[in-house]
């Protein structure tokens, strides 16, 4: 793993990160003093940097599931748009569902990454308040899932593999979305993705919530970043149903077994992609490089499979998911 970035954003620090941020602030102050004066502070700076490295390793090795959920939601965590900008050599966005409109919460496009060409489908959250409102914070309407399926079917015609980036707290729960067939749109996507005759790679890069995630989550390979989460419901939603209180979200997060470590153990994901020390928000480029390296391993492997074998493996993969527990 790479070293933590030199200066995390103090204003966006999570509660458990505050000691790390305080230490980083002290290091930055000493570096500034060292450069502006004749004092010899390099030795003390190196000691503090070693201490910061050690404390960061200790903190992130012992995060609770709820704390990892908060890391997955960090404002500085790289989003689908960052992967498009920093990972791809070329990207042509495709719009519309041919029925109702163009849902900004789902982005689709033809992508080039080195020697690889594929269709990219991902949840789009937005970075500014205005963009987040326009994207419904990554919560897609049914037209977003219809758009995704249509573009996947286009990729099948063009014989292009498909890569999906999952990052949503869930599908949009509004009345309008339900009136336009939210549940049916997601269900159809899940059904049709089992029959798409090109390789599909699905990656959870942040939040993987409920059917909103599953609507683009059927893949021949399913991976997730180390500090992302993937769950049938958000911890807050689970707490509201079981305990009638959002304050029980930490307990819900623990019970849901939604972390990458839990899901890898249960066989629900194929690979956990390492994040730089301190989380993806401290080193977006390092995170994106790790994701690219994983795609470069998976895409050639899947593209070499005959279509019948590819579809059979995909079906068996999901049929054998999970570990039975006797109670």
WOKA-V167008 format. One record per backbone hydrogen bond with DSSP energy under -0.5 kcal/mol. NH is the residue of the N-H (numbers start at 1). CO is the residue of the C=O. Records with the same first field share a line. If there is no record, write none. Layout:
BEGIN
NH = CO / CO
END
This chain:
BEGIN
10 = 8
12 = 9
13 = 10
17 = 14
18 = 14 / 15
21 = 17
22 = 18
23 = 19
24 = 20
25 = 21
26 = 22
27 = 23
28 = 24
29 = 25
30 = 26
31 = 27
32 = 28
33 = 29
34 = 30
35 = 31
36 = 32
37 = 33
41 = 39
45 = 41
46 = 42
47 = 43
48 = 44
49 = 45
50 = 46
51 = 47
52 = 48
53 = 49
54 = 50
55 = 51
56 = 52
57 = 53
58 = 54
59 = 55
60 = 56
61 = 57
62 = 58 / 59
63 = 60
68 = 64
69 = 65
70 = 66
71 = 67
72 = 68
73 = 69
74 = 71
77 = 74
82 = 79
83 = 79
84 = 80
85 = 81
86 = 82
87 = 83
88 = 83 / 84
89 = 112
90 = 112
92 = 110
93 = 91
94 = 108
97 = 101
103 = 101
104 = 102
106 = 103
107 = 122
108 = 94
109 = 120
110 = 92
111 = 118
112 = 90
113 = 116
116 = 113
118 = 111
119 = 161
120 = 109 / 118
121 = 163
122 = 107
123 = 165
124 = 105
125 = 123
132 = 128
133 = 129
134 = 130
135 = 131
136 = 133
137 = 132
138 = 124 / 135
139 = 136
140 = 138
144 = 141
145 = 141
146 = 142
147 = 143
148 = 144
149 = 145
150 = 146
151 = 147
152 = 148
153 = 149
154 = 150
155 = 151
156 = 152
157 = 153
158 = 154
159 = 155 / 156
160 = 155
161 = 117
162 = 199
163 = 119
164 = 201
165 = 121
166 = 164 / 203
167 = 165
168 = 207
172 = 140
178 = 174
179 = 175
180 = 176
181 = 178
182 = 177
185 = 181
186 = 182
187 = 183
188 = 184
189 = 185
190 = 186
191 = 187
192 = 188
193 = 189
194 = 190 / 191
195 = 192
196 = 192
201 = 162
202 = 221
203 = 164
204 = 223
205 = 166 / 203
206 = 166
208 = 229
209 = 168
210 = 208 / 231
212 = 209
213 = 209 / 210
214 = 210
215 = 211
216 = 213
217 = 214
219 = 217
220 = 200
221 = 200
223 = 202 / 221
224 = 271
225 = 204
226 = 273
228 = 225
229 = 206
230 = 258
231 = 208
238 = 234
239 = 235
240 = 236
241 = 237
242 = 238
243 = 239
244 = 239
245 = 239
248 = 245
249 = 246
252 = 248
253 = 249
254 = 250
255 = 251
256 = 252
257 = 253 / 254
258 = 253
260 = 226 / 228
263 = 259
264 = 260
265 = 261
266 = 262
267 = 264
268 = 263
269 = 263
270 = 222
271 = 222
273 = 224 / 271
274 = 272
277 = 2
279 = 276
282 = 279
283 = 279
287 = 283
288 = 284
289 = 285
290 = 286
291 = 287
292 = 288
293 = 289
294 = 290
295 = 291
296 = 292
297 = 293
298 = 294
299 = 295
301 = 297
302 = 298
303 = 299
304 = 300
305 = 302
310 = 306
311 = 307
312 = 308
313 = 309
314 = 310
315 = 311
316 = 312
317 = 313
318 = 314
319 = 315
320 = 316
321 = 318
322 = 266
END
